[in-house]
Amino acid sequence: MSAPQTADFRQLELPFELPAGDHLVQSAALFDGAILLGLASYAAPDAPGTARLLALQPETGDWRTLHQSALEPREYQKEGLRRSLPFELGLASMAEFDGALYASLIGLREPALLRYDGHSVTEHPLPDAPFQHLIAWDHGLCGAPAGRLTDSLASHTAPARPLYHSADPAAGHWHEISEPGFGDDANQRLSAFGVFGGQLAAAVANPVNGFQLWVCNRNGDDYEWEQWLDQGAMHYSAAPAASALAVFAGDLYLGTGLPPGAADPGSHLKPAEIMRLDAPGDWESIVGEPRFSPAGLQVPRAAQAGGFDQKDQVGISALNAFDGALYAATAAREPGPFQLWRAADPDRWQCLTRNAFAHPGAGALRTLLPTPWGLLAAGAWHASAPGARLGAWLSDF
């Protein structure tokens, strides 16, 4: 196991104090010369929270709050029992399209899409359910619903809903581009989105048979989907979800693990893996467990077992390319600090930190965003006292 390497990541600081409690940078994007962050904060699980859309000008260090709204408590009472919502509330995802930045606001009221044009923020309707994922593709936006909202409660145990596309999201004109759950009743919500070679890649969670990966091409008015992976890449129910997708050096990389809000399937969950794909069914293991597949014997090219040789690292919580290297953040089964790994050659990985850069109370990273000022790494943290520092860093490689 390689020793952590020196990396120059500086922690970002907010100009205002945050209360004690749980905080989470759920999403981030570049827009209009600034870094935008979607921040959710809760003082307690059974108390209302706050969602903020923040803008940072890295060159000056100036922050602006573009939007702020109340969030429902994360826990609720039903049949005399306290239960947790099965997916997170807040600004789950962001994407730029047609000169504006769109952010999906997940709440128990009517689903909404925030639109920021550089001057003001407006709300726009969504079809039926809030979007967990947003991505720009095919001259429009694609959205993946977070789950089903019924009787003011949320559920992600029902089959996945269709994916949607809109060439005019500000007008609320959306149409379906896939079957619900890709025709498989055991499929649940989409767990990762990506664009690869002009195609839309969608990973869908399946706790019964293992995750699936589907790739879409637009052919006239038709959206033609092809399955690239199924059965959790031969790990079946022990690999219920692919949690991250990224393109590096012309290839599609996939990281496995539990997406936010997903139920832990128990002790048989495999440690996090990374694999590389370039065609349907044609994949090779980069980090993971050796096994046979329809493509032949898979031996990890990096000579590292799942979780980068750590069985407790069960999720790739973020994956992205920046400045000639691929970055992967891992999350442990039990809440704790993230790890961050880097590879200029995906067959050779270096650990940048095993303890979230010594940030007290840090949890999983949720976003790795390439920017002109460095790589942004941001995620969750618990503040035991007011004024705790933001769980976000910017590299200076």
C-alpha positions, 0 to 999 in steps of 0.5 A: 500500500503506497504512502500518502503523497504531498499534495497542495490543497488549500481549504476554502473559507466562508465569510459567514459562520455555519451552525453546529450540525451536518453540512454537505456540498452536494454539487458544484459547477463553473459558471460566469467566471465563478465556482458555484456550490450547492450547500445543505445544512442541518442543525439536527436530523429532526429540525429544518435545514437550509439549502444555499446556492453560493458563488465564489470568485477564487481570484478575489476570495469573494463569496455571494449567496445567490439563493437560499431556501428552507429544507424539510427535516431529514427525519419524520414520524410514521406509524409512531416510528422515526424514519429517515428520508431515503434520499437527500434534500437540497441542491443535488445537481447542477448543469450549464445550458444555453447561457444559464446554470440550472440546479435541481432543488430536491424537497418534499414540496413541488419539484423545482429547477433553479435557473441562474442567468448571472443576474437572478435566480428563478424557479421552473417546474419539473415533471412529477419528481425532483431530479437527482442528476442533471447533465447537458447533452444533445442540445438540452438538459437530461434529468434523472428523478430522485425517487417517488414522492407519495403522501409527503414521504419519499421512496426509492424502492419503487422501480426507476422512473424514466429519464427526461430530456428538454431543449427548453428547461426554462419553459418546463417542456420535458419528454421521456427518453427511456423506459422506466428502469430500462424495462427491469422492475428490479432497477431503482434510481439512476446512480451516475450520469456521464457523456462519453464520445457524444453518447449519454451514459447512465448507470442504474442501481439494482440491489437484486442482480447488480448495477447496470450501465446503459449508453444512448445514441440519438437517431433522429427522434429516437433515443436508442439505448444499449446495455454495456454492463449488467449483473454488477460486472459479475459481482451481482447483488454485492455490487448494487450500484455504480456511483461515479462515471468519468472520461479520461484519455478517451476511455470511460471509467466507472467507480462502484459503490453506494450512491447517497441515500441508498440502503446498505445491503450488508456485509456482502457488499464488495469494496469499491472498484474502478473499471475501464470501458470502451465498448458494450461488454468490453471492460477491464478491471483497474482496481478490484477483485480478480474474477472471470467475466464474459470478456475473459479473466479480469485481473486488476491492472493496478494490482490493487484489490477493491477499496485500494486494498482496504475492505472498509472502503466501499464506495467511489464517491467522486471520480474525475479527470484533471490536468492529465490525471484521474482522481478518485475519492473513496468512502468507508462503510462507517461514516468517516474521513474520505480518501483521495487518490490520483493516477496519471497512469490508471495502472499506478495510483498515489494516495493524496490523503487518507484522513480528509486533509486532517479536517475534523468531522469530514465525511465523504467527498461528493464532487471533484470539479476541474476549474481554471484555479485547480481541482475543487474537492468538496463534500460532507462534514459535521461541525461540532461547534459553530464556525467550523470550516467549509468541507471544500478544498482547491488544489494548486498543482 
